[in-house]
């Protein structure tokens, strides 16, 4: 049976920094590593909104990336 071993979790915040000439959003990305694996989506969103209040750009997108290793049991 396969087992999953959690490695790390990252939080990526994308901020809107204007609109490009072709109409696409111009995004600025900030990544925070070592997010607690037990953090809930509500907690992550609250942190993202708190961090967004400290910068001049508008928060556009919040993404959590978890990395796990899968091995045989």
N, C-alpha and C positions, 0 to 999 in steps of 0.2 A: 504494500500500500504506500502511496506517495505521501510525503510530509512537506509542509510548508514552513520555512523559517524566515521570519521577518528580518529584513536588513536595515532599512531606513525609510524615512518619509520626508518629503520636501513640500514646501508651500510655495507656489508661484503666484505672484500678483502681477496682473497686467494693467497698466494705466494708460488712459487715452491722452495722447500728446498732440492732438490736432488731427486733421484729415489731409491725406495725400492728394495730389492733383487728380489722381484717377478716382477719388472718392472713397478709397479704402482707409480704415483707421490707421493712424501712426501710433504704434504702441511702444511703451517702455516697460520692460520686464524686470522684476526684482524677485530673486529666489532666496528662500530661507531654508536652511538644512536642519536636520536633527529634530524634526517635529515629533512629539510624543506619539507613539503608535496607538494609544488609547484616546487621543483627542477626537471628539465627536465633530460632525459637520457643523453643528451650531457653534461650538467653541472656535473652530477654525474660522468661520465667517465673522465672528465677533472680533477676533484678533485681526483679521484682514481689514475690517472696517476701522478698527482703532488705528492701525498703521496707516491706512489711507487718509485718515484725518490729519496726519502729520506732513503730508506732501501736497504740492500744489496741483498735481494731476488728478483727474477723476478716475476712480476705480472702475475698470472695464470688465475684468474677469478674475476669478479666483480658481486655482487648480491645486489639487493635492495629488502628488505622485508617490505611491508606495512601491518599494522594491523588496521582493521576496525571493528566496532561493527554494527551489523545489527539488527534492531528492527522494530516493527510494527509502522506505521505512525499514 
